[in-house]
Amino acid sequence: GKSPAIFGSARVQMARIPSLRAKGAAPGGRLKTNLHAQRGSLQLLLASTPGPTLILPSGDLWLNPSRTLFLDASIMDKTESRILSFVVPQNRLLQGKAIAFQVLNVSFGRWILSNPAVVILN
């Protein structure tokens, strides 16, 4: 059959969601993160082993909360882009391990989690 038409009004709310990308590296190399977010917003870059998804009011957390490290805090400038580079410690035990990154963005009183960016250290 046919579905009935839907009538009524809907309120549309626009929101800019921070976008994060990461490029892995081998132990001893440099990995990079690239964040795009709204100008003037506060960014907190976090890293951890990947964890099960934890649904929060600010978005889905993909990091392991018990192993999360704070890496950087910044206010987004007019370019709306921030690239960071980190040295991966020279340790064979890190080879093949997954590292997840996520940004907690604070913009105009709203807390929003970015997408996760996961890299394999190889």
N, C-alpha and C positions, 0 to 999 in steps of 0.2 A: 503494500500500500503506500499511500501518499502520506507524508508527514504534514501536520497542520502548520500554517504560517505562524511566525512568532511576531507578536505586536508589543509595543511599549517603547520605552526610551532606555538608553544606556548612557552612563557617564564614562567618557574616555579620559584616562589619566596617562599622561606621557611621563616617562622616567628614563633617564640615561643610566645605563648599567655599565660599570667599569669592565674593561676587557683586558685580559692578561694573556700573554704568550711567553713561552720559555724555550730556550734551546740548550740541550744538555751538553756535557763534556765528559771526557775521561778523567779519572783521578789525576791530579796534577795540572789539569787544564782549567779553562774559565767557562762558566756557564753564564747565560744572559737571560734577563727578564725584560719584557717590554710591556709597559702598562699604558693604556689609553683611558683617560677619565676626565671629568668635567673640571674646568679651570676653577681654582680656588678651593677645591675639595681636599680634605686630609686623607692621605693614603698610609695604611699600615701594611707592610709586606710581611707575610708569614710563610714559614716553610715547615714541613714535617714529612714523615712517611705518610703515604695515602691511608685514609681510614674509611670506615663505612660512612655513608652519607648521614649527616646529622641535620635535620630540618630545624632551622631557627627563624625567628621573625625577620631577620635581616637577609635571609637566603639560605642556601644549602652549604653547609661546611663539609668539605671533602678531606680535611686534614685530620690526623689523629690528635685529638685534644691533649692527650697526656704527653705528647712528644713535640708539640708545636714550639717553634723558635720564632722570635721577633727579629727581623733582619733590617728593617728600614722604616723611617717615618718621613713624610714629605708633604708639602702643600703643592698641588698641581699648578704649574705655571701656564702661561698663555698658549704654549705649544700643545697642551693637553696630552703630552707623551713623556714618559720617563723610562729610560733604559738604564739598567743596572747590570753590573758584571761581578761575579763572585768566583774566587779561586776554589776549586775542589781539592781538598787535601790529598796529597800523594799517599794513598793507602790502598793496597790491593783488595782489602776487604770491602771497599766501596764499589768495586767493579760489578756492574749489573744491577745495582740497587736503584729503586725508584724513589724519587724525591718529588713531593707535590708542593706547589706554591699557590697562594691565594692572597688576595688583597681585601682588607676591610676598609671600605670607603665611607667617609663621613662627609656628607654634603647637605647643607641647609637643614641640619638637625636630623637627617635620615642616615641610618647605618645600613650599608648595602655590601654584601659579599660579592666579589667578582667570580667569574668562572674559575675552575681549577686549571692549573697548567702543570702537567706531570712530565718529568724527564727521567730517562734511564741513564745512569752514569756508565758510559761505555767509551 
